[in-house]
Amino acid sequence: MRIVLVVLWQHLRRWPLLIAAYIASTTFMIALWVAEPLLGRAVIDSVGLIGTMDFKKDAFMSLFFAWIGISLVMSVIQAIQKMVCWRAMNKTYLTFQEEKYAHVLYMDSAQHAQRRAGAIVKKIDNAADTIWDIGFQLFQVIIPSLLAGFIFVGIAFTVNVYLTLIVTILLGMYGVVLIIITNRVHPIQAAISRLWVSIIGRAYDVMLNILPVKSAAAEQREIDRVKYWHRIGFRLQTRADYMWAMLEGINMFVLLRALTVGLGVYLITQGQLTLGELFFFTFISFRLISPIEIVSGFLPKWNEKVEKIRMGKHIGEIPSTVQNLPNARILPDLQGTITFENLSFSYEQSGTYPLVLENDDEEEINILDPHAEHMDEHSPHHRPLELLQRFARSSEEPLPTTPQHALSHFSLAVHAGEHIALVGHSGAGKSTIASLINRFYDPTHGRILVDGIDLKELDLLWWRSCIGLVLQDNTMFNDTVMSNIRYARPEAPDDEVISAAKRASAHDFIIGIPKGYQTQVGERGIRLSGGERQRLAIARAILKQPKIVVLDEATSALDSITERDVQEGIRELIADRTSFIIAHRLSTVRSVDRIAVLKNGSILACASHDELLKTCPTYKEMVELQSHGMLAE
């Protein structure tokens, strides 16, 4: 419950007028709730005086119309209070989603690499929905009913102590039963919640990788995997439902009504209670049981809901190591000189538990291991709850990490406007350099200087806006060709977008497709070929007008003819700009100013193509192997 209140307060405190409106409307509503049964008691007791000398018609009519009037006013106040609660929860829902979405976008690349996009989105969406649901019931019904309940009990003790004690004792016993069952069900519901999130994340992964799934003829395998874990979840949910059914068997509403009416009638016959007072007790019994019934209705899914909020809240607490300094600066006259000083860098390579998919922050269930013995549900050791709880315990422990060294004592000075190629075998550290230039990561040791200024001192968003990045596999948004190119500069007019496409050798193929620049490219650009996506990425980079260009294997996946077309766009892109060109095909980088040959994260040599052929045996061997077709280009 604490985490629910914390999340709600973090958002609601921003709107003091809304809080004031809630307090005012709720206070007025509670006052009417209390007045209604008191007036009802007086009216009913007055009815009993009809025909006697004590009956006063004018007083009776005044009480009766006041009772009716309070009921009408109460309906209006309840509607106002409900509107206030709706508005508060709608604002909370929107701000929660917006903040978590923003936090996810600003998270480190390393954090994104450790998490599945589908699971993240599902957690945020689940948490926002649950916050609205719980918050509305809490503020609209439960809190007012509990506050009114304390007042009712206080008044009830002044009317009849015995009847009040019976009502409060019964409610207290019911509350104890609720707590016991909730504690029994909590570990089951928490494990099931993590299981559902993992299943959704896995399904999202499968959809994104549908071609490998079909290529491996693995459709049925994936279906069977989901069915298996669905059965586990169903069996556990059934176990929890049995416990909730036991609670439902205790019909507190019927029991309380029967005892109140039965004992009340007896007390009336003994002259210890009036008919109006019995009405009062019956009325407040209903009022007291109302929030308890709502809570008991929530409880079967309460732990699951709290778990959803906890997981969603946690998304906003994932730390980022790459951050702006408080006094981060920009360089109005950026020249583009970049110096790498004794860089070392290690990726933290996570170890793996046999049953855990992700790190301790995610607390998800591994549903990926098709060879694990636990997949046999007929095994005598197959205990669903223990299985999921074991997953949960494992996922709450920090995973062991071992450093994966990518760079070691890397030093290189690049002049403004110079074109530098980075070559070497896979794992030499080329793409790591590209990531460090973009500051997707920070170096473990050493530093990168931009025009003599430490990169960490520069404003992160400004710096990335100065870089044009083209990757080997450039995915697109599910939007038009025009919008995908314009993404680099949303304010760019159409003519500049078209000009960038022409310079990237993309214009001809664009106007050749049915809707031209308004063509929808499909999810991740699936309706375009690899070469077409590559040219759009180059056009996007050209439109950005960057000071620095980073090409990470920008043509390695293309055939020779397509590569020739793309190279024309690349020449336009890198002209007069400091450029880093990472390539396996050495034929594509012969004309650059210098070529840096990397091995095991260090520079073996750095010179022009002709000089390296004379002075660097490793480079010469790579050229000869490629020229003879023995080394894949």
Secondary structure, DSSP 8 states (H G I E B T S, - for coil): -HHHHHHHHHHHTT-HHHHHHHHHHHHHHHHHHHHHHHHHHHHHHHHTTTTSTT--HHHHHHHHHHHHHHHHHHHHHHHHHHHHHHHHHHHHHHHHHHHHHHHHHHS-HHHHHTS-HHHHHHHHHHHHHHHHHHHHHIIIIIHHHHHHHHHHHHHHHHH-HHHHHHHHHHHHHHHHHHHHHHHHHHHHHHHHHHHHHHHHHHHHHHHHTHHHHHHTT-HHHHHHHHHHHHHHHHHHHHHHHHHHHHHHHS-HHHHHHHHHHHHHHHHHHTTSS-HHHHHHHHHHHHHHHHHHHHHHHHHHHHHHHHHHHHHHHHHTT---SS---TT-B--TT----EEEEEEEEEEEEE---TT--S-TTT-------TT-GGG-TTSTT--HHHHHHHHHHHHTS---EEEEEEEEEEEEEE-TT-EEEEE-STTSSHHHHHHHHTTSS--SEEEEEETTEEGGGB-HHHHHHTEEEE-SS----SSBHHHHHHTT-TT--HHHHHHHHHHTT-HHHHHTSTTGGG-B--GGGTTS-HHHHHHHHHHHHHHH--SEEEEESTTTTS-HHHHHHHHHHHHHHHTTSEEEEE-S-GGGSTTSSEEEEEETTEEEEEE-HHHHHHH-HHHHHHHHHHHTT-S--
